Amino acid sequence: MKLNIKDKFNKKLPADPILENTRRQVSKVCFSYVTPKQTANSELLHVSPEMLKNIGLTDVDAKSDDFLNVFTGNEVLQDATPYAMCYGGHQFGNWAGQLGDGRAINLFEVEHNNKNWVLQLKGAGETPYSRTADGLAVLRSSIREYLCSEAMFHLGVPTTRALSLALSGDQVLRDVMYDGNSAYEKGAIVCRTAESFLRFGSYQIFSARQDEETLKTLVDYTIKHHFSHLGKPSKEIYIQFFKEVSERTLDMIIHWQRVGFVHGVMNTDNMSILGLTIDYGPYGWLEGYDYGWTPNTTDRQHKRYRYGSQPNIGFWNLLQLANAIYPLIEEAEPLETILNQYKTDIEKGSLNMMRSKLGLHTKDKKDQSLIQELEDILHLTETDMTILFRNLSDFKKNEKSNGLTIIQNAFYEPDEVIGNVKNRWVAWFKNYADRLKKETFTDEERKAKMNRVNPKYVLRNYMAQLAIDDADKGDYKLIDELFQMLKKPYDEQSEYQKWFVKRPDWARDKVGCSMLSCSS
């Protein structure tokens, strides 16, 4: 197994001089050296062929003992010096101080085909940033991260990727719902990959500690290695850097809204500086279209990170990043201008995204009210987001009376579509048909375009839970079935038709299907 290792982060940035792996406050450095924990009896469950290729490896490599040992943390390659990153963050709106990679260990960086990939193990043991935790991960959360990060990539959503999923052979103690009922679960390790795992909190920690020297070192490093097209670091380039981070962040969140993804924990330490979806914890997919839904039990009371709030939380997080890098700019106005532009772009981006979901490619002054009325109606009775928008592509502008029939399968309680609810749907379909007549596309052309933005298959919460339940019994076939299906989420794939259905009744209130915690 030969990899083109080209470490930069742990070569160019200040390192923790203390090599002892003890939990502590770490100052004026960007990372600490750590060695992954040896596992009891590791077993590879799944590998992403695409990611293998991306880092210059083959299927033969993936079957080797070296691959298994390296990507479960049992062997450190000769040229590698694994490390955990130091960062802070706001958690649910409150500054939490030092956080850092509590159970993520970066193995090395690989260059292949002019792309840079950081290979990082999640669940490979404790680090100086583990606080009171054990640095391990369980199979349950590892399956969810592995499947979802690859599914998001194929949906066209900016995301970190996953290379491999393995059992550690260890038993890990977890309290799934934080209710005092701890139990042992199968330990697992995911190897996740990205150009970089730098987060908003990576910069916040130095600003909070008034360590401008390390802050500048890290920002300059980030621009040189990840935003080099902006030019040599300077005050003006710092402003341009923030502008691009802002634009990438909004682009990512608009994609989340398009496919119905709810991150669940949009803390600033979970916000990628590259605008990638990062840290798949208690995430979920909208079943019923509901602006107020969040999958995270920790957030059930205040619903800070609910689906409808995600764009605005992106703004709040960017404000914290602006505050963090302000010492390098010492001028508030350009940062405020960028933040105000973000607010404007939320409206514009959301409107254009909804236009694309409805197959509208020209602009009309009544589009906003058409979309608003649709969203209002969707909140009257539980309506499956994925099925609704996918089936809507079958609507024909000269057959407006067929609208309700076409979307009938999307209703969780069809008996509720009567009276006022039904009348509003009928009126909406009339307006939608009239609006479609202003478009130049045929019904068939519009359907093809809509089906490229409205997925047929997403990783519904209950689907991931079924794969987890099987895996707990030693059956890993469903992991591969879902992995293969989710590689082509916009295709019809009739062989997977059984997955194009609403959430089953048994999953409505089942742990893992509707309620998730950060316990992973």
TIZA-461020 format. One line per field, with one value per residue (C-alpha): x, y, z. Coordinates in Angstrom, 2 decimals, decimal comma. Each point is the difference from the previous one (the first is absolute). Layout:
N
px <- (X | ...)
py <- (Y | ...)
pz <- (Z | ...)
END
This chain:
520
px <- (0,00 | 1,72 | -1,34 | 1,41 | 0,14 | 0,48 | -0,66 | -0,35 | -2,20 | 2,31 | 3,13 | -0,83 | -1,93 | 1,04 | -0,18 | -0,72 | 3,42 | -1,51 | -0,10 | -1,80 | -3,60 | -1,74 | -3,12 | 1,00 | -0,27 | 2,30 | 1,22 | 1,61 | 0,02 | -2,22 | 0,27 | 1,35 | 1,77 | -1,93 | 0,17 | -3,21 | -1,13 | 0,71 | -3,24 | -0,97 | -0,95 | -0,71 | -2,08 | -0,60 | -3,72 | -0,07 | 2,25 | -0,95 | 1,49 | -0,18 | 1,96 | 2,54 | 0,66 | 0,11 | 2,97 | 1,80 | -0,86 | -1,56 | -2,47 | 3,00 | 1,43 | -3,33 | 0,15 | 3,49 | 0,92 | 1,84 | -3,21 | -1,95 | 2,72 | 0,65 | -3,65 | -0,95 | 2,95 | 1,95 | 2,96 | 1,56 | 1,68 | 3,70 | -0,39 | -3,02 | -0,29 | -3,69 | -1,49 | -3,16 | -1,01 | -0,55 | -3,11 | -2,76 | -3,60 | -3,44 | -2,30 | -3,71 | 0,88 | 2,35 | 3,78 | 1,38 | 3,73 | 2,45 | -1,57 | 2,28 | 0,10 | -1,26 | -0,29 | 1,36 | 3,62 | 1,48 | 2,31 | 1,61 | -0,64 | 0,10 | 0,47 | -1,38 | -1,04 | 0,71 | -2,42 | 0,75 | -1,73 | 0,30 | -0,66 | -1,55 | -1,17 | -3,11 | -0,19 | 3,67 | 0,63 | 0,47 | 1,93 | 0,90 | -3,36 | -2,21 | -1,13 | -2,06 | -0,56 | 1,84 | 0,83 | -1,85 | -3,02 | -2,71 | -1,23 | -3,35 | 1,36 | 2,81 | -2,43 | -2,00 | 3,09 | 1,44 | -3,21 | -1,10 | 3,24 | 0,21 | -3,74 | 0,32 | 2,85 | -2,12 | -2,88 | 2,33 | 0,30 | 3,46 | 1,21 | 2,85 | 0,30 | 0,49 | 2,58 | -0,73 | -2,12 | 1,42 | -0,84 | 2,61 | -0,86 | -0,36 | -3,14 | -0,82 | -2,25 | -2,63 | -3,17 | -1,94 | -2,72 | 1,82 | -2,58 | 2,32 | -0,38 | 3,57 | 0,78 | 2,93 | -0,04 | 2,28 | 2,94 | 0,74 | 2,35 | -0,77 | 2,77 | -1,28 | 1,67 | -0,01 | 2,31 | 0,15 | -1,86 | 0,56 | -3,06 | -1,22 | 1,02 | 3,59 | 0,33 | -2,30 | 2,18 | 2,98 | -2,07 | -1,69 | 3,42 | 1,25 | 2,70 | 0,18 | 3,33 | -1,31 | -3,28 | 1,90 | 2,22 | -3,07 | -1,94 | 3,05 | 0,50 | -3,67 | 0,17 | 3,27 | -1,11 | -3,79 | -0,78 | 3,20 | -1,97 | -0,68 | 3,67 | 2,60 | -1,44 | -0,69 | -2,80 | -1,87 | 0,50 | -1,29 | -3,21 | -0,22 | 0,62 | -2,92 | -2,21 | 0,73 | -0,56 | -3,35 | -1,01 | 1,06 | -1,87 | -3,25 | 0,37 | 0,34 | -3,03 | -2,21 | 0,86 | -1,03 | -3,36 | -0,43 | 0,33 | -1,59 | 3,14 | 0,10 | 3,50 | -1,17 | 3,12 | 1,02 | 2,46 | 2,90 | 2,40 | -2,11 | 0,25 | 2,62 | 2,11 | -0,29 | -3,80 | -0,23 | -2,60 | 2,03 | -0,60 | -2,98 | -1,48 | -3,72 | -0,92 | -3,28 | -1,98 | -3,37 | -2,78 | -2,97 | 0,80 | 0,41 | 2,04 | -0,03 | 1,47 | 3,32 | 1,25 | 2,18 | -1,56 | 2,41 | -1,61 | -3,63 | -0,99 | 1,40 | 0,41 | 2,89 | 1,20 | -3,38 | -0,32 | -1,46 | 2,68 | 3,08 | 0,71 | -0,27 | 2,19 | 2,56 | -0,10 | 0,43 | 2,98 | 1,59 | -0,40 | 2,05 | 2,66 | 0,06 | 0,57 | 2,83 | 1,96 | -0,80 | 3,37 | 1,73 | -2,16 | -0,85 | -2,85 | -3,60 | -1,66 | 1,28 | -0,95 | -3,46 | -0,47 | 0,72 | -2,37 | -2,76 | 0,55 | -0,43 | -3,43 | -0,99 | 1,33 | -1,99 | -3,21 | 1,27 | 1,60 | -3,03 | -2,37 | 2,13 | 0,38 | -3,79 | -0,52 | 2,27 | -1,91 | -3,23 | 1,49 | -0,15 | 2,90 | -1,21 | -0,78 | -3,43 | -0,95 | -2,65 | 2,46 | 0,62 | -3,71 | -0,46 | 2,83 | -1,14 | -3,51 | 1,41 | 2,10 | -3,00 | -2,19 | 2,73 | -0,19 | -3,76 | 0,34 | 3,07 | 1,35 | 3,12 | 2,49 | 1,98 | -3,04 | -1,93 | 2,67 | 1,00 | -3,61 | -0,68 | 2,14 | -2,83 | -2,42 | -1,11 | -0,87 | -3,13 | -1,31 | -0,23 | -2,85 | 2,38 | 2,33 | -1,29 | -0,05 | 3,64 | 1,17 | -2,46 | 2,78 | 1,79 | -2,73 | 0,48 | -3,67 | -1,92 | -3,29 | 1,08 | 0,09 | -3,57 | -1,83 | 2,31 | 3,17 | -1,31 | -1,33 | 3,37 | 1,78 | -2,44 | 0,50 | 3,77 | 0,11 | -2,05 | 2,52 | 2,91 | -1,43 | -0,47 | 3,58 | 1,38 | -1,69 | 2,40 | 2,94 | 1,34 | 0,81 | -2,26 | -1,35 | 2,56 | 2,92 | -1,15 | -0,32 | 3,59 | 1,27 | -2,03 | 1,20 | 3,58 | -0,60 | -2,67 | 1,52 | -2,01 | 2,13 | 1,48 | 1,35 | -3,22 | 0,52 | -1,79 | 2,04 | 3,26 | -1,52 | -0,94 | 3,60 | 1,17 | -2,40 | 1,23 | 3,64 | -0,50 | -0,93 | 3,08 | -1,80 | 1,61 | -1,74 | -2,40 | 2,90 | 1,18 | -3,50 | -0,62 | 3,51 | -0,55 | -3,48 | 1,07 | 2,73 | -2,75 | -2,66 | -1,54 | -0,38 | -3,20 | 1,82 | -3,19 | 1,84 | -0,02 | -3,63 | -0,78 | 2,02 | -2,07 | -2,63 | -1,06 | 1,42 | -1,78 | -2,22 | 2,32 | 2,78 | -1,99 | 1,23 | 2,76 | 3,40 | 2,37 | -2,87 | -1,55 | 2,07 | 3,78 | 2,56 | 3,65 | 0,87 | 2,07)
py <- (0,00 | 3,17 | 3,45 | 3,37 | 1,50 | 3,78 | 1,30 | 3,75 | 0,81 | -1,72 | 1,25 | 3,68 | 0,86 | 0,20 | -3,33 | -0,79 | -0,61 | -2,33 | -3,51 | -1,64 | -0,87 | 1,57 | 2,14 | 3,62 | 3,57 | 0,42 | 3,53 | 1,78 | -3,10 | -1,43 | -3,70 | -2,69 | -3,20 | -3,15 | -3,71 | -1,92 | -2,66 | -3,64 | -1,90 | -3,44 | -1,65 | 2,36 | -1,01 | 1,99 | 0,28 | 2,28 | 2,10 | 2,77 | -0,97 | 3,62 | 1,31 | -2,80 | 1,23 | 3,64 | -0,70 | -2,22 | -3,44 | -3,08 | -2,72 | -2,27 | 2,52 | 0,09 | -3,76 | 0,14 | -0,28 | 3,31 | 1,79 | -1,53 | 0,80 | 3,57 | 1,01 | -1,43 | 1,68 | -3,18 | 0,98 | 3,42 | 0,39 | 0,82 | 3,54 | 0,87 | 1,91 | -0,13 | 2,96 | 1,49 | 3,59 | 2,73 | 2,17 | 1,60 | 0,84 | 1,24 | -2,87 | 0,80 | 3,69 | -0,05 | 0,24 | -3,36 | 0,79 | -2,64 | -3,00 | -1,57 | -3,46 | -2,02 | -3,23 | 0,85 | -0,75 | 1,31 | -2,63 | 1,83 | 2,05 | -1,61 | 1,70 | -1,74 | 1,40 | 3,54 | -0,36 | 0,06 | -2,42 | -0,12 | -3,53 | 0,09 | -2,80 | 0,60 | -2,22 | -1,01 | 1,02 | 2,87 | 3,22 | 3,00 | 1,42 | -2,93 | 1,73 | -2,58 | -2,30 | -3,13 | 1,02 | -3,02 | -0,39 | -2,63 | -1,88 | 1,78 | 3,51 | -1,22 | -1,59 | 3,23 | 2,13 | -2,37 | -0,32 | 3,61 | 1,72 | -2,03 | 0,43 | 3,77 | 0,09 | -1,77 | 2,39 | 2,83 | 1,42 | 1,26 | -2,51 | -1,85 | -3,55 | -3,46 | -2,59 | -2,96 | -1,43 | -2,57 | -1,77 | 0,46 | -3,24 | 2,00 | 0,58 | 3,65 | 1,23 | 2,56 | 1,58 | 0,46 | 2,34 | 1,47 | -1,58 | -2,02 | -3,24 | -0,64 | -3,13 | -1,47 | 0,29 | -1,12 | 2,37 | 1,27 | 2,31 | 2,10 | 1,40 | 3,31 | 2,22 | 3,62 | 2,60 | 1,39 | -0,40 | 3,61 | 1,48 | 3,46 | -0,97 | -0,55 | 3,79 | 0,92 | -1,70 | 2,27 | 3,15 | -0,89 | -0,46 | 3,25 | -1,99 | 2,08 | -1,46 | -3,57 | 1,29 | 1,77 | -3,05 | -2,23 | 2,42 | 0,53 | -3,77 | -0,49 | 2,58 | -1,35 | -3,64 | 0,17 | 3,46 | 0,63 | 1,46 | 3,07 | 1,00 | 0,72 | 0,59 | 3,66 | 2,01 | 0,12 | -3,72 | -0,78 | 1,80 | -1,94 | -3,20 | 0,72 | 0,85 | -3,35 | -1,95 | 1,80 | -0,88 | -3,64 | -0,32 | 1,28 | -2,17 | -3,07 | 0,91 | 0,73 | -3,51 | -1,35 | 1,74 | -1,33 | -3,66 | 0,29 | -0,60 | 1,18 | 0,07 | 0,02 | 1,52 | 3,18 | 1,06 | 2,11 | -2,89 | -1,99 | 2,61 | -0,72 | 2,94 | -1,56 | -0,04 | -3,79 | -1,92 | -1,29 | -2,10 | -2,24 | -0,43 | 0,19 | 1,08 | -0,90 | 0,29 | 1,67 | -2,51 | 2,32 | 3,49 | 1,94 | 3,16 | -0,68 | -3,51 | -0,95 | -3,56 | 0,88 | -0,84 | 2,44 | 2,79 | -1,10 | 2,80 | 3,06 | -1,46 | 2,34 | -2,14 | -0,86 | -0,39 | 3,46 | 1,76 | -1,49 | 2,94 | 2,51 | -2,13 | 0,07 | 3,81 | -0,10 | -2,34 | 2,21 | 2,96 | -1,90 | -0,74 | 3,68 | 0,91 | -2,56 | 1,34 | 3,68 | 0,56 | -0,66 | 2,58 | 2,55 | 1,35 | -1,07 | 1,49 | -2,44 | -2,96 | 1,47 | 0,54 | -3,68 | -1,09 | 2,26 | -1,48 | -3,47 | 1,02 | 1,29 | -3,13 | -2,26 | 1,37 | -0,08 | -3,45 | -1,53 | 1,39 | -1,28 | -3,39 | -0,34 | 1,14 | -2,84 | -2,51 | 1,12 | -0,03 | 3,78 | 1,33 | 3,49 | 2,59 | 1,34 | 2,56 | -2,38 | -2,89 | 0,99 | -0,13 | -3,29 | -1,57 | 1,49 | -1,37 | -3,46 | 0,08 | 1,14 | -2,81 | -2,57 | 0,89 | -0,68 | -3,79 | -2,22 | -0,27 | -1,89 | 2,44 | -2,41 | -1,72 | 3,24 | 1,75 | -3,12 | -0,74 | 3,65 | -0,46 | -2,15 | 2,94 | 1,23 | 3,66 | -0,78 | -2,53 | 2,12 | -2,07 | -2,99 | 1,75 | -1,57 | -3,47 | 0,33 | 0,90 | -2,25 | -2,40 | 2,82 | 0,49 | -1,78 | 0,57 | 0,13 | 0,29 | 3,46 | 1,33 | 1,23 | 3,31 | 3,00 | -2,07 | -1,54 | 3,33 | 1,66 | -2,82 | 0,25 | 3,77 | -0,39 | -2,53 | 2,39 | 2,79 | -2,39 | -1,16 | 3,62 | 0,78 | -3,01 | 1,28 | 2,95 | -2,41 | -1,07 | -3,59 | -2,92 | -2,08 | -2,70 | 2,45 | 1,53 | -3,45 | -0,86 | 3,27 | -0,39 | -3,55 | 1,26 | 2,19 | -2,01 | -3,33 | -3,19 | -1,60 | 1,53 | -1,70 | 0,11 | -0,38 | -3,34 | -1,43 | 0,68 | -1,52 | -3,21 | -0,30 | 0,57 | -2,62 | -2,58 | 0,89 | -0,50 | -3,60 | -0,40 | 0,50 | 2,79 | -0,51 | 2,92 | 2,43 | -0,87 | 0,06 | 3,53 | 1,09 | -1,16 | 1,50 | 3,39 | 0,33 | 0,85 | 1,83 | 1,77 | -3,11 | -2,06 | -3,23 | -2,11 | -2,84 | 2,18 | 1,14 | -1,45 | 2,89 | 2,69 | 0,01 | 2,08 | -0,67 | -3,08 | 0,43 | -2,06 | 2,54 | 3,11 | 0,07 | -2,61 | 0,99 | 0,40 | 0,70 | 3,15 | 0,73 | 0,10 | 1,12 | 1,03 | -3,25 | -1,79)
pz <- (0,00 | -1,21 | 0,80 | -1,06 | 3,51 | -0,04 | 3,50 | 0,31 | 3,00 | 2,50 | -1,75 | -0,55 | 3,17 | 3,67 | 1,85 | 3,63 | 1,61 | 2,60 | -1,47 | 2,90 | -0,95 | 3,00 | 0,02 | 0,48 | -1,25 | -3,00 | -0,78 | -2,97 | -2,22 | -2,73 | 0,83 | 2,31 | -1,08 | 0,93 | -0,79 | -0,76 | 2,47 | -0,83 | -0,60 | 1,29 | -3,29 | -2,88 | -3,01 | -3,18 | -0,82 | -3,03 | -2,23 | -2,43 | -3,41 | -1,15 | 2,98 | -0,38 | -3,52 | 1,15 | 2,27 | -2,50 | 1,40 | -1,61 | 0,98 | 0,56 | 2,49 | 1,84 | 0,59 | 1,51 | 3,68 | -0,32 | -0,99 | 2,87 | 2,53 | -1,15 | -0,27 | 3,38 | 1,70 | 0,72 | -2,16 | -0,60 | -3,37 | 0,05 | -1,40 | 2,15 | 3,28 | 1,06 | 1,83 | 1,49 | -0,82 | 2,58 | -0,34 | 2,03 | -0,80 | 0,88 | 0,96 | -0,21 | 0,04 | 3,00 | -0,10 | 1,13 | 0,04 | -1,16 | -1,74 | -2,63 | -1,58 | 2,93 | -1,98 | -3,40 | -0,86 | -3,24 | -1,48 | -2,92 | -3,13 | -3,43 | -3,35 | -3,07 | -3,38 | 1,25 | 2,92 | 3,70 | 2,37 | 3,78 | 1,29 | 3,45 | 2,32 | 2,09 | 3,07 | 0,20 | 3,59 | 2,38 | -0,59 | 2,18 | -1,12 | 1,06 | 3,21 | 1,93 | -3,00 | -1,15 | -3,57 | -1,39 | -2,28 | -0,31 | -3,07 | 0,10 | -0,56 | -2,26 | -2,48 | -0,06 | -0,70 | -2,58 | -2,03 | 0,30 | -0,96 | -3,21 | -0,69 | 0,38 | -2,51 | -2,61 | 0,71 | -1,01 | 3,52 | 1,06 | 2,60 | 1,60 | -1,35 | 1,49 | -1,02 | 2,25 | 2,80 | 2,40 | 3,24 | 2,71 | 1,79 | 3,24 | 2,03 | 0,69 | 2,82 | -1,05 | 1,40 | -3,25 | 1,25 | 3,03 | 2,30 | 2,23 | -1,95 | -1,12 | -1,99 | -1,90 | -3,79 | -2,81 | -0,48 | -3,50 | -1,90 | -3,08 | -2,13 | -1,26 | -2,56 | -1,10 | -1,45 | 3,52 | 3,30 | 1,08 | 1,70 | 1,03 | 3,53 | -1,15 | -0,28 | 2,88 | 2,61 | -0,71 | -0,16 | 3,30 | 1,58 | -1,57 | -1,77 | -3,18 | -1,04 | -0,32 | -1,45 | -2,79 | -0,57 | -0,44 | -2,22 | -2,21 | -0,21 | -0,93 | -2,79 | -1,36 | -0,12 | -0,48 | -1,44 | -1,96 | -2,92 | 2,19 | 0,06 | 2,65 | 3,52 | 0,83 | 1,58 | -3,32 | -0,56 | 3,52 | -0,97 | -3,26 | 1,95 | 2,32 | -2,99 | -1,65 | 3,23 | 0,33 | -3,56 | 0,34 | 3,31 | -1,49 | -3,10 | 2,23 | 2,13 | -3,03 | -1,19 | 3,43 | -0,34 | -3,54 | 1,00 | 3,48 | 2,06 | 3,61 | 1,48 | 3,61 | 1,62 | -1,83 | 2,68 | -1,25 | 0,58 | -2,49 | -2,77 | -2,67 | -1,21 | -3,49 | 0,07 | 0,32 | 1,97 | 2,93 | 3,13 | -0,68 | 3,49 | 0,80 | -3,52 | -1,68 | -3,21 | -0,16 | -0,33 | 0,37 | -1,30 | 3,23 | 0,58 | 3,73 | -0,06 | 1,55 | 0,51 | 3,01 | 3,39 | 1,68 | -2,05 | 0,38 | 2,39 | -1,80 | -3,50 | -0,72 | -2,90 | -1,55 | -3,78 | -0,65 | 2,05 | -1,66 | -2,38 | 2,87 | 2,27 | -2,80 | 0,26 | 3,80 | -0,34 | -2,66 | 2,36 | 2,59 | -2,62 | -0,99 | 3,66 | 0,16 | -2,98 | 0,69 | 1,77 | -3,34 | -1,82 | 2,72 | -2,07 | 0,54 | -3,08 | -2,68 | 2,19 | 0,65 | -3,74 | -0,66 | 2,78 | -1,34 | -3,45 | 1,50 | 1,33 | -3,44 | -1,65 | 2,35 | -1,50 | -3,56 | 0,32 | 1,71 | -2,64 | -2,89 | 1,67 | 0,42 | -3,58 | -1,15 | 2,15 | -1,71 | -3,50 | -0,40 | -2,05 | -0,80 | 2,69 | 0,79 | 2,65 | 1,38 | 0,57 | 3,60 | 0,88 | -1,91 | 1,97 | 3,32 | -0,48 | -0,77 | 3,17 | 2,06 | -1,37 | 0,69 | 3,70 | 0,17 | -0,17 | 0,14 | -3,55 | -1,00 | -1,48 | -2,16 | -1,53 | -0,50 | -2,06 | -1,91 | -1,00 | -0,81 | -3,11 | -1,43 | 0,11 | -3,43 | -0,43 | -2,04 | 2,55 | 3,13 | 1,46 | 0,34 | 2,45 | 3,23 | -1,57 | -1,01 | 3,53 | 1,87 | 1,09 | 1,82 | 2,63 | 3,33 | 0,88 | -3,33 | 1,89 | 1,18 | -3,58 | 0,04 | 0,34 | 0,28 | -0,49 | -3,20 | -1,30 | 0,53 | -1,83 | -2,94 | -0,20 | 0,25 | -2,85 | -2,18 | 0,66 | -0,54 | -3,34 | -1,10 | 1,03 | -1,91 | -3,17 | 0,08 | -0,31 | -3,39 | 1,03 | -0,83 | 2,89 | -0,82 | -0,02 | 3,29 | 1,57 | -0,94 | 1,49 | 3,22 | 0,46 | -0,01 | 3,06 | 1,85 | 1,09 | -0,03 | 2,70 | 3,14 | 3,11 | 1,97 | 3,73 | 0,19 | -2,89 | 1,82 | 3,15 | -1,85 | -1,18 | 3,59 | 1,39 | -2,53 | 0,65 | 3,74 | -0,89 | -2,21 | -3,33 | -2,05 | -3,37 | 0,46 | 0,49 | -3,50 | -1,50 | 1,28 | -0,97 | -3,60 | -0,28 | 1,38 | -2,64 | -2,52 | 2,04 | -3,00 | -2,17 | -0,05 | 1,02 | -0,07 | 1,76 | 3,13 | -0,29 | 3,45 | 1,50 | -1,74 | 2,71 | 2,96 | 3,45 | 1,39 | 3,07 | 2,20 | -0,58 | 0,98 | 3,60 | -0,03 | 1,35 | -2,96 | -2,42 | 1,42 | 3,11 | 0,06 | 2,52 | -0,11 | 1,82 | -2,61)
END
